[in-house]
Amino acid sequence: MKEEFKTLYATEDGTIYDQPQLVLLGRMGEVITPLEKEELIPLPEGASLVMLPGRVPLGLDEERQEIVPYTQDLGRELVAVGALLPQGYTRTALPAFVRRKGAPRLPLYGYAAVGILGDQIYVAAQKTDEDHHWNPKYFNGEELPCLVDRFKQEFPHNRLVKQLGHCALEYSCFTAQNLFYRRWEAGIPVSPACNARCLGCISQQPAECCPSPQERIRFVPEKREIVELALPHLELAEEAIISFGQGCEGEPSLQYPLLKEVIGEIRSKTKAGTININTNAGDAVAIKTICEAGLDSMRVSLFSARPEQYNRYHQGRYQLEEVETSLKIAGQFGVYRSLNLLVYPGVTDREEEVEALVDFLARTEIEMIQLRNLNIDPDFLQEKILPQEGELLGIPLLIEILKEEFPQLRIGNYSRPKNK
């Protein structure tokens, strides 16, 4: 007898149940489909289950072979359930649900389909990297507030310490915490402005929308404020990376004159560690200037390698062609280049998207793809982007195609120090 994964749902008080009469469904773009065993893994450590308010769970009624909404249980209104994955896992399907009329937009998280078989909860995902430095067990320790206070005492006039302390303690931002732990990748924000309006931006959303998970920095730091934090981190931290362009800022390359001075001063004093920028790369002149100063690595966010689809999501004051130029320029300077590929099942893995991505990679010859689960309300995204028309290949097949087409391309989830 075939083992069937069953649908999970929640009541309004947050209690989660399974519905044994309904087979688990997943969503890929606008396609609702049953999920096979090979598409699911046991819910990994660090994952969490969340309610999707205003969303009715969908399941497959086996007897009638119909997709049905599960709306009532003993008179209680039911809510769909999804999973949030830890770093190192890439989702392969979204939760299947129907949005109730007037339901609020979902908060900006990467929801994955989740179900149950026996006593084990499963999620639609694939492990795509090792979480050596990004397991939640390494963060939010009891000592963190004391470490933040110590930095505030050491740098009483540094506004970045206050900003990053807030991010570390209030938002549990891992790269902010790493600065205070003096280890691994530490983020230093530099830009309150941006030259794009990405649909899933985590630091700035329209007032009528869902709240942003992080509050954007409101000032441009001075060179001194950046250097006095970045320099000791690069010199003393294990596998040290300093990253400009983290969650609490806009586009760091807009501050390229400042970054040129900062990187120049740092590299005049130490060659240690990796200086990285997370960027949309929409200004090739700015990227060239930063690379000339001594940038080591660059990670470029990309929703789609198709120009019109790219524009629908990023809404930038530049074109995808400029991004490609920036990547090629960075390569000429020996900068280690990664794509921050914003993975969304049902779009990223469509035939036309995969073909465009393969062509883009062939032209730019980048070194790595970092897979990122796109944090966004699925219905909102579908309203804004182009319809999906080509064959749905699936995220696992997308990854296999990239490995076959580009054997030297590293595929994972995390930034690496240079020369590693």
C-alpha positions in Angstrom: 0.0 0.0 0.0 1.3 3.4 -1.0 2.4 5.7 1.9 0.5 9.0 1.7 1.6 12.2 3.4 -1.3 14.0 5.0 -2.2 17.6 5.3 -1.5 19.7 8.3 -3.7 22.5 9.5 -4.0 24.8 12.5 -6.8 26.2 14.6 -6.8 29.8 15.5 -5.2 29.2 18.9 -2.1 27.8 17.2 -2.7 24.1 17.8 -1.6 22.0 14.8 -3.4 18.9 13.6 -3.3 16.5 10.7 -6.2 15.6 8.5 -5.9 11.9 7.6 -8.5 12.1 4.8 -6.6 14.7 2.8 -3.3 14.0 1.0 -0.6 16.6 1.2 -0.4 19.1 -1.7 2.3 21.6 -2.7 2.2 24.7 -4.7 4.7 25.6 -7.4 3.9 29.1 -8.8 0.2 28.7 -9.6 0.3 24.9 -9.9 -1.2 22.8 -7.1 0.0 19.2 -7.1 0.5 16.2 -4.8 4.0 15.8 -3.5 6.0 12.6 -3.9 8.1 11.0 -1.2 11.4 11.9 -3.0 10.3 15.6 -2.9 10.1 15.6 1.0 12.6 15.3 3.8 12.1 15.0 7.6 11.6 18.5 9.1 15.3 19.4 9.9 16.5 20.8 13.2 16.1 24.6 13.3 13.0 24.6 11.1 9.8 26.0 12.5 6.1 25.6 11.7 4.0 28.8 11.2 0.4 29.6 10.6 -0.6 31.4 7.4 -3.4 33.7 8.6 -6.3 34.2 6.3 -5.3 31.1 4.3 -7.4 27.9 4.1 -5.5 24.7 3.7 -5.9 22.6 0.6 -5.7 18.8 0.4 -6.4 16.0 -2.0 -9.6 14.0 -1.3 -8.4 10.6 -2.4 -11.9 9.1 -2.6 -13.2 11.8 -4.9 -9.8 12.7 -6.5 -10.5 16.3 -6.0 -8.5 19.2 -4.5 -10.7 20.5 -1.6 -10.3 23.3 0.9 -10.5 22.2 4.5 -12.3 25.0 6.2 -14.1 23.8 9.4 -13.4 21.3 12.2 -16.0 21.1 15.0 -17.0 24.7 14.1 -13.5 26.1 14.4 -12.1 28.1 11.5 -8.9 26.5 10.2 -5.7 28.0 9.0 -3.0 26.7 6.6 0.4 25.8 7.9 3.9 26.2 6.4 7.5 25.6 7.5 10.4 28.1 7.7 13.7 26.4 6.9 17.0 26.9 8.5 20.0 28.0 6.4 21.4 25.3 4.2 18.0 24.0 2.9 16.3 25.1 -0.3 12.5 24.6 -0.5 11.0 22.7 -3.4 7.3 23.6 -3.0 5.1 26.2 -1.3 2.2 25.5 1.0 -1.1 24.9 -0.9 -3.8 27.2 0.3 -6.7 29.4 -0.7 -6.7 33.0 0.4 -9.7 34.2 2.3 -11.3 37.5 1.1 -9.7 40.4 2.9 -6.8 38.4 4.3 -3.7 40.4 5.1 -0.5 40.0 3.1 1.8 37.4 4.6 4.9 38.5 6.4 8.2 38.3 4.4 9.3 34.7 5.0 10.1 31.7 2.8 7.1 29.4 3.4 7.5 25.7 2.4 5.0 23.0 2.1 4.8 20.7 5.1 2.9 17.5 5.9 3.0 14.4 8.1 3.6 10.6 7.6 3.0 8.5 10.7 4.5 10.5 13.6 7.1 12.3 11.4 6.6 15.8 10.0 8.1 16.3 6.5 8.9 19.4 4.5 9.3 20.0 0.7 13.0 20.9 0.7 16.5 19.7 -0.3 19.6 20.1 1.8 22.0 22.2 -0.3 24.8 23.2 2.0 26.5 22.5 5.4 25.6 24.9 8.2 29.0 25.0 9.8 28.6 28.6 10.8 24.9 29.3 10.4 23.2 26.8 12.7 20.9 28.7 15.2 22.6 27.0 18.1 25.6 29.2 17.5 23.6 32.4 18.0 21.5 34.3 20.6 23.7 33.1 23.5 23.2 34.5 27.0 26.5 36.4 26.7 25.4 38.4 23.6 23.9 41.4 25.5 27.1 41.7 27.5 29.2 41.6 24.2 27.0 44.4 22.7 27.5 46.5 25.8 31.2 46.0 25.7 31.4 47.3 22.1 29.2 50.3 23.1 31.7 51.1 25.9 34.7 50.6 23.6 33.2 52.7 20.7 30.9 55.2 22.5 30.6 57.5 19.5 30.2 54.9 16.8 26.6 54.9 15.5 27.1 51.6 13.7 27.5 49.8 17.1 24.1 51.0 18.2 22.5 50.0 14.8 24.1 46.6 14.8 23.4 46.0 18.5 19.8 46.6 17.8 19.9 44.2 14.8 21.7 41.6 16.8 19.4 41.7 19.9 16.0 42.7 18.4 16.1 41.0 14.9 18.5 38.1 15.9 20.5 39.0 12.7 23.3 36.5 12.5 25.8 38.7 10.6 25.2 41.5 13.1 25.8 39.1 16.0 29.0 37.8 14.4 30.5 41.3 14.7 30.1 41.1 18.5 31.2 37.5 18.7 34.2 38.5 16.5 33.9 35.6 14.1 33.0 34.6 10.5 30.9 36.9 8.3 29.9 40.3 9.9 27.7 42.8 8.2 28.3 46.5 8.2 25.6 48.7 6.7 26.5 51.8 4.8 23.6 53.0 2.7 20.1 54.2 3.7 19.0 54.5 0.1 18.5 52.1 -2.8 18.2 52.2 -6.6 15.7 49.4 -6.7 12.3 48.6 -5.2 12.4 44.8 -4.9 9.1 43.2 -4.2 10.5 41.2 -1.4 12.8 43.8 0.1 13.3 43.0 3.8 14.3 46.5 4.9 11.7 48.7 3.3 8.1 48.1 2.3 5.2 50.5 1.6 3.4 51.6 4.7 0.2 49.8 3.7 2.1 46.5 3.3 3.4 43.9 5.7 6.0 45.2 8.1 9.6 44.8 7.1 11.6 42.3 9.1 14.4 44.8 9.6 14.5 48.5 9.9 16.8 50.2 7.4 19.8 52.3 8.6 18.9 56.0 8.6 22.4 57.5 8.2 25.6 57.2 6.2 28.4 56.2 8.5 31.7 58.0 8.6 34.8 56.3 7.3 36.1 56.1 10.9 33.0 54.4 12.1 33.3 51.6 9.5 37.1 51.1 9.7 37.3 50.9 13.5 34.8 48.0 13.4 36.0 46.3 10.2 39.7 46.3 10.7 39.9 44.4 14.0 37.3 41.9 12.7 39.3 41.2 9.6 42.5 40.8 11.6 41.3 38.8 14.6 38.1 36.9 13.6 38.1 33.3 12.5 37.4 33.0 8.8 36.7 36.7 8.8 34.4 38.4 6.3 33.2 41.9 6.3 30.0 42.4 4.2 28.5 45.6 3.0 24.9 45.2 1.9 23.1 43.3 4.6 19.4 43.3 5.5 19.2 46.6 7.3 20.3 48.8 4.4 19.6 49.8 0.8 22.2 49.4 -2.0 25.8 49.8 -0.7 27.3 50.6 -4.1 25.5 54.0 -3.9 28.1 54.9 -1.4 31.0 53.9 -3.6 33.2 57.0 -3.0 33.0 56.1 0.8 33.6 52.4 0.2 36.6 53.3 -2.0 38.2 55.2 0.9 37.2 52.5 3.5 38.6 49.6 1.5 41.7 51.5 0.6 42.5 52.4 4.2 41.8 48.8 5.4 43.9 47.2 2.8 46.8 49.7 3.5 46.9 48.2 7.0 46.0 44.5 6.5 45.6 41.9 3.8 43.7 39.6 6.2 40.1 38.4 5.8 37.6 38.9 3.0 35.9 42.2 2.1 32.5 41.4 0.4 29.7 43.4 -1.0 26.1 42.2 -1.4 24.7 44.3 -4.2 22.3 44.5 -7.1 25.3 45.6 -9.3 23.1 48.1 -11.1 25.9 50.7 -11.5 28.9 49.3 -13.3 31.0 52.5 -12.7 30.4 52.2 -8.9 31.3 48.4 -9.0 34.5 49.1 -10.9 35.5 51.8 -8.4 35.0 49.4 -5.5 36.8 46.6 -7.2 39.8 48.9 -7.9 40.0 49.7 -4.2 40.6 46.0 -3.3 37.2 44.3 -3.0 37.6 40.5 -2.6 34.1 39.1 -3.3 30.7 40.2 -4.6 27.3 38.6 -4.3 24.7 39.8 -6.7 20.9 39.3 -6.1 19.0 37.9 -9.1 15.3 36.9 -9.3 15.4 36.1 -13.0 17.9 36.2 -15.9 15.1 37.3 -18.3 15.2 41.1 -18.5 11.4 41.7 -18.4 10.9 39.3 -15.5 13.9 40.7 -13.7 12.4 44.2 -14.0 9.1 43.1 -12.7 10.7 41.9 -9.4 13.6 44.3 -8.9 12.1 47.5 -10.3 15.5 49.1 -10.5 16.7 52.4 -12.0 19.0 50.3 -14.2 18.7 47.3 -16.6 19.8 43.7 -16.3 22.4 44.4 -19.0 24.2 46.7 -16.5 24.3 43.9 -13.9 25.9 41.6 -16.4 28.5 44.3 -17.2 29.3 44.7 -13.5 29.8 41.0 -13.0 32.2 40.9 -16.0 34.1 43.9 -14.7 34.5 42.3 -11.2 35.8 39.2 -12.9 38.5 41.2 -14.6 39.7 42.3 -11.1 39.8 38.8 -9.8 36.8 39.3 -7.5 35.1 36.1 -6.4 31.6 36.5 -7.8 28.4 34.8 -6.5 24.8 35.0 -7.7 22.3 35.4 -4.8 19.6 33.4 -6.7 16.2 34.2 -5.3 14.6 30.7 -5.6 10.9 30.5 -6.0 9.4 27.1 -6.9 7.2 27.3 -10.0 9.2 30.3 -11.4 12.9 29.7 -11.0 12.5 26.2 -12.2 10.4 26.9 -15.3 12.0 25.9 -18.6 12.3 29.5 -20.0 13.9 30.7 -16.7 16.4 27.9 -16.6 17.4 28.5 -20.2 17.9 32.2 -19.6 19.9 31.5 -16.4 22.2 29.0 -18.2 22.9 31.6 -20.9 23.6 34.3 -18.3 26.0 32.0 -16.4 27.8 31.1 -19.6 28.3 34.8 -20.4 29.4 35.9 -17.0 31.4 32.9 -15.9 30.8 33.5 -12.2 32.2 31.2 -9.5 29.2 30.4 -7.3 25.4 30.4 -7.0 24.0 30.9 -3.5 20.5 29.6 -3.4 18.1 31.8 -1.3 14.5 30.9 -0.5 12.6 34.0 -1.7 10.7 35.6 1.3 7.4 36.8 0.0 3.7 36.3 -0.1 3.1 33.9 -3.0 -0.2 35.5 -4.1 1.3 38.9 -4.1 4.3 37.8 -6.2 2.1 36.1 -8.7 0.1 39.2 -9.2 3.3 41.2 -10.1 5.4 39.0 -12.3 5.0 37.6 -15.8 2.8 34.4 -16.2 4.8 31.2 -16.2 4.4 29.3 -19.5 7.2 26.7 -20.0 7.6 23.2 -18.6 7.9 23.0 -14.8 11.2 21.2 -14.2 11.3 21.3 -10.4 14.0 22.7 -8.1 16.0 19.5 -7.8 16.3 19.2 -11.6 17.2 22.8 -11.9 20.2 22.2 -9.6 21.2 19.1 -11.5 21.1 21.0 -14.8 23.4 23.7 -13.4 25.8 21.1 -12.1 25.9 19.3 -15.5 26.3 22.6 -17.5 28.9 24.1 -15.2 30.9 21.5 -13.4 33.2 24.1 -11.8 30.3 26.2 -10.5 29.9 26.0 -6.7 26.3 25.7 -5.6 25.4 26.2 -2.0 23.8 28.8 0.4 26.7 30.6 2.2 29.4 33.1 1.5 32.9 31.8 1.8 36.1 33.5 2.8 38.5 34.1 -0.1 40.7 31.1 -1.1 38.4 28.6 0.6 
